[in-house]
Amino acid sequence: MKIAVCVKQVPDSWVEKKMDGQVLDRLGVDAVLNDLDEYALEEALRIVEANSPTGAAGPESGHEITLLCMGPERATEALRKGLSMGADSALLISDPALAGSDALSTSLVLAQVIASGGFDLVICGTESTDARMSVIPAMLAERLGWAQLTHVHKLDIDLAGSTAQGARSTEIGVETISAHFPVVISVPDKINVPRYPSFKGIMGSKKKPLVIKALGEIEIEADSVGAPASWSTVREVTPRPPKSKGIKVVDTGDGGNQLVAFLEEQRVI
Ligand SMILES: Cc1cc2nc3c(=O)[nH]c(=O)nc-3n(C[C@H](O)[C@H](O)[C@H](O)COP(=O)(O)OP(=O)(O)OC[C@H]3O[C@@H](n4cnc5c(N)ncnc54)[C@H](O)[C@@H]3O)c2cc1C
C-alpha cells in the first residue's frame, strides 16, 4: 500500500500573525508543521503498523508513507519533523513561480504529483491553521477523479478489499461512508493522538529521502499557478478591532438578574 500524506508548513500558531500587504507574512515568523497534519500522518502510521508483518512502519512493513508538500524551501524543516515521526520519504514542490498561489493552484500542483505517484490513499488534515479554507482535500479528489472521505473521525482500512470506511459526525448524527482505493481522506484532530518523534526517529530522519522538485520537473507550466493564475484575490485586509473591556457585574443582591439581562442582550438566551 502506498500512502501520501499532504502536509503544509504554516506560521507557528502561537506567534502573532501579520499581513504583508494583502497576504499573510509567512517568511517573517517561525514556521512549523501544520498541527492538524500530524493527525493525518499519525493515522497513516497506524494503518501501516496494523498491516505490517512486524507491527512497525518503515521499509520492512511492505508499505510506504510519502509526505507531500508545496511550499518554500524552508518547508523542508516541517518535512523533517514528519520523517522523524515515521514517514518513509518526502517530496517538496518548491518554485518561485508558486508565490501567491490560491487553493486552486495548490490543488493543481498536489494533484499532479499524486496522479503519477501510484498512491492508494491520500490523507490530509482537515484544515491548515493559517488559511483555514478546508478545501484542498475535496479539490484533490475532484481533480484526480477519486472518491473522498472527508472529516472522518474514525477510519478502518480493509486492505484485502481495497476499501476505506470512515465515520463522520454531522449535525444530525454520524454518517458511515466508504470507498474503494484510491481515495482522498481528511481527518480531524479527534481521530488520534499524534506521537512525538523519538530520538531514534529524529536521527534516522536525516538519512531518509527528501526530494525537492521545481515546477518544470512535474510538468506544470509556471503561468498556470502563482498569483497571476489565481482565481481569488485578497481585495482588502482589515485588522481585527482591539478587544474591548469586559463588563464587571458586582453582586449587590441583583447579580443574577444583571447576568440574565446581559445574556439576553447578547442573544445567548
Ligand atoms: C490570493 C491568495 C494568495 C495567496 N498566496 C499565498 C502565498 O504566497 N503563499 C502561501 O503559502 N499561501 C498563499 N495563499 C494561501 C494558499 O492559497 C492556501 O494556503 C492553500 O491554497 C491551501 O489552502 P488552505 O491553507 O486553506 O488549506 P486547507 O484546505 O485548509 O488544508 C487542508 C489540508 O490540505 C493539505 N494542504 C493544504 N495546503 C497544502 C500544501 N501547500 N502542501 C501540502 N498539503 C497541503 C493539508 O493536509 C491540510 O491539512 C494565498 C491565498 C490567496 C487567496
The ligand as an ORCA input file, in Angstrom:
! r2SCAN-3c Opt
* xyz 0 1
  C      -4.789     35.462     -3.366
  C      -4.103     34.456     -2.491
  C      -2.713     34.429     -2.415
  C      -2.063     33.501     -1.617
  N      -0.705     33.496     -1.560
  C      -0.060     32.580     -0.829
  C       1.377     32.544     -0.788
  O       2.058     33.351     -1.409
  N       1.976     31.583     -0.012
  C       1.217     30.684      0.691
  O       1.786     29.818      1.384
  N      -0.130     30.693      0.665
  C      -0.791     31.621     -0.080
  N      -2.132     31.647     -0.091
  C      -2.870     30.669      0.704
  C      -2.949     29.365     -0.063
  O      -3.709     29.512     -1.222
  C      -3.614     28.313      0.796
  O      -2.886     28.216      1.990
  C      -3.574     26.969      0.105
  O      -4.272     27.020     -1.095
  C      -4.177     25.871      0.901
  O      -5.404     26.248      1.439
  P      -5.557     26.125      2.982
  O      -4.287     26.539      3.616
  O      -6.816     26.804      3.393
  O      -5.673     24.563      3.173
  P      -6.867     23.684      3.722
  O      -7.787     23.350      2.607
  O      -7.438     24.301      4.956
  O      -5.955     22.441      4.107
  C      -6.479     21.123      4.276
  C      -5.344     20.149      4.176
  O      -4.798     20.157      2.858
  C      -3.397     19.903      2.910
  N      -2.666     21.062      2.368
  C      -3.064     22.346      2.283
  N      -2.102     23.113      1.721
  C      -1.055     22.286      1.453
  C       0.230     22.468      0.880
  N       0.657     23.659      0.453
  N       1.048     21.393      0.769
  C       0.625     20.165      1.174
  N      -0.584     19.942      1.729
  C      -1.421     20.973      1.861
  C      -3.067     19.660      4.378
  O      -3.183     18.299      4.661
  C      -4.166     20.431      5.096
  O      -4.418     19.984      6.409
  C      -2.823     32.582     -0.864
  C      -4.222     32.618     -0.920
  C      -4.854     33.540     -1.714
  C      -6.364     33.543     -1.751
*
